[in-house]
């Protein structure tokens, strides 16, 4: 005769929350509300000269101050949209690096030639050298696409990923890259991960 087990005797099992990117093992980064608040305060400070300029200027200067204030308002709206989105901005997984701010698709690992050395204590960006910059950046916005001729002509990185307004830092991004492709990291950044 089979016996039924007592439901109260079953140990609760911790289940990991589903990852928003839909790829198992992905390391994801979202907008940081705290960093966006600091950026908003800096923008507010940048708007104060425009407000003061309205009181002590002529008609031409008032138009310039108005244009300045409108630019600040547009930047504040952009920060507000980012703060309320909650969407994954940057992810690193077994297929590559996906940064929604740069491209509509991920940069596959085979498209990356190297990741430049990074001072993890000071830098907020990671520079990437592409194997085929024109092919990889084809179809992106012009300000991203301009990285291809810059890398080809001047040897500067074709793509720069900024962690400035994201939750996390450059060290965490490099650790995520090291999980899948440590060979792409500069030796100084590769050694840092294993020393920690």
TANOR-V976677 format. One record per residue. N is the residue number from 1. RES is the residue in three letters. SS is DSSP state (H for helix, E for strand, C for the rest). PHI is phi in degrees with one decimal (none if undefined). Layout:
n res ss phi
N RES SS PHI
N RES SS PHI
This chain:
n res ss phi
1 UNK C none
2 UNK C -83.5
3 UNK C -109.5
4 UNK C -83.2
5 UNK C -81.1
6 UNK C -76.5
7 UNK H -62.6
8 UNK H -69.9
9 UNK H -83.1
10 UNK C -75.8
11 UNK C -71.9
12 UNK C -67.8
13 UNK C -107.9
14 UNK C -78.6
15 UNK C -111.4
16 UNK C -69.3
17 UNK C -63.7
18 UNK C -62.9
19 UNK C -80.3
20 UNK C -66.7
21 UNK C -86.2
22 UNK C 80.3
23 UNK C -121.6
24 UNK C -61.5
25 UNK C 84.0
26 UNK C -73.4
27 UNK E -100.5
28 UNK E -118.5
29 UNK E -127.5
30 UNK E -119.4
31 UNK E -64.0
32 UNK C -95.1
33 UNK H -58.9
34 UNK H -64.8
35 UNK H -68.7
36 UNK H -67.6
37 UNK H -64.3
38 UNK H -63.1
39 UNK H -63.0
40 UNK H -64.9
41 UNK H -65.8
42 UNK H -64.7
43 UNK H -64.7
44 UNK H -61.7
45 UNK H -64.0
46 UNK H -71.1
47 UNK H -82.7
48 UNK H -63.0
49 UNK H -62.7
50 UNK H -67.1
51 UNK H -66.2
52 UNK H -68.8
53 UNK H -67.1
54 UNK H -63.1
55 UNK H -77.0
56 UNK C -119.6
57 UNK C -145.2
58 UNK C -88.0
59 UNK H -61.6
60 UNK H -66.7
61 UNK H -69.1
62 UNK H -65.6
63 UNK H -65.0
64 UNK H -63.7
65 UNK H -64.8
66 UNK H -65.1
67 UNK H -62.3
68 UNK H -60.6
69 UNK H -64.2
70 UNK H -64.0
71 UNK H -61.0
72 UNK H -64.2
73 UNK H -62.6
74 UNK H -63.7
75 UNK H -65.5
76 UNK H -64.7
77 UNK H -62.8
78 UNK H -61.7
79 UNK H -63.9
80 UNK H -62.8
81 UNK H -60.9
82 UNK H -66.7
83 UNK H -64.3
84 UNK H -93.2
85 UNK H -73.8
86 UNK C 69.7
87 UNK C -80.6
88 UNK E -70.0
89 UNK E -97.5
90 UNK E -136.4
91 UNK E -140.2
92 UNK E -126.8
93 UNK E -143.4
94 UNK C -65.7
95 UNK C -94.6
96 UNK E 153.9
97 UNK E -113.7
98 UNK E -120.7
99 UNK E -117.8
100 UNK C -61.6
101 UNK C -71.1
102 UNK C -100.8
103 UNK C -140.8
104 UNK C -86.8
105 UNK C -134.7
106 UNK C -80.0
107 UNK E -87.8
108 UNK E -67.9
109 UNK H -58.1
110 UNK H -69.4
111 UNK H -83.2
112 UNK E -94.2
113 UNK E -85.9
114 UNK E -163.9
115 UNK E -113.0
116 UNK C -63.8
117 UNK C -62.0
118 UNK C -130.5
119 UNK C -84.7
120 UNK C -69.2
121 UNK C -81.6
122 UNK C -116.8
123 UNK C -81.7
124 UNK C -119.6
125 UNK E -131.8
126 UNK E -122.8
127 UNK E -98.9
128 UNK E -121.6
129 UNK E -98.1
130 UNK E -95.9
131 UNK C -71.2
132 UNK C -126.7
133 UNK H -58.8
134 UNK H -65.1
135 UNK H -69.5
136 UNK H -64.9
137 UNK H -92.5
138 UNK C -62.5
139 UNK C 86.7
140 UNK C -89.9
141 UNK C -65.3
142 UNK H -58.7
143 UNK H -72.6
144 UNK H -88.0
145 UNK H -61.8
146 UNK H -66.0
147 UNK H -64.5
148 UNK H -63.3
149 UNK H -66.1
150 UNK H -66.1
151 UNK H -68.9
152 UNK H -66.0
153 UNK H -83.9
154 UNK H -122.0
155 UNK C 75.6
156 UNK C -86.8
157 UNK C -63.4
158 UNK C -76.3
159 UNK E -132.2
160 UNK E -124.4
161 UNK E -104.6
162 UNK E -98.2
163 UNK C -106.9
164 UNK C -58.4
165 UNK C -107.0
166 UNK E -102.0
167 UNK C -70.5
168 UNK C 108.0
169 UNK C -142.0
170 UNK H -62.8
171 UNK H -59.6
172 UNK H -66.0
173 UNK H -65.7
174 UNK H -65.2
175 UNK H -63.0
176 UNK H -65.2
177 UNK H -65.0
178 UNK H -64.7
179 UNK H -64.5
180 UNK H -108.8
181 UNK H -139.0
182 UNK H -63.6
183 UNK H -66.0
184 UNK H -79.8
185 UNK E -79.1
186 UNK C -64.9
187 UNK H -58.4
188 UNK H -68.1
189 UNK H -81.7
190 UNK H -67.0
191 UNK H -69.0
192 UNK H -62.0
193 UNK H -64.3
194 UNK H -80.6
195 UNK H -76.3
196 UNK C -76.0
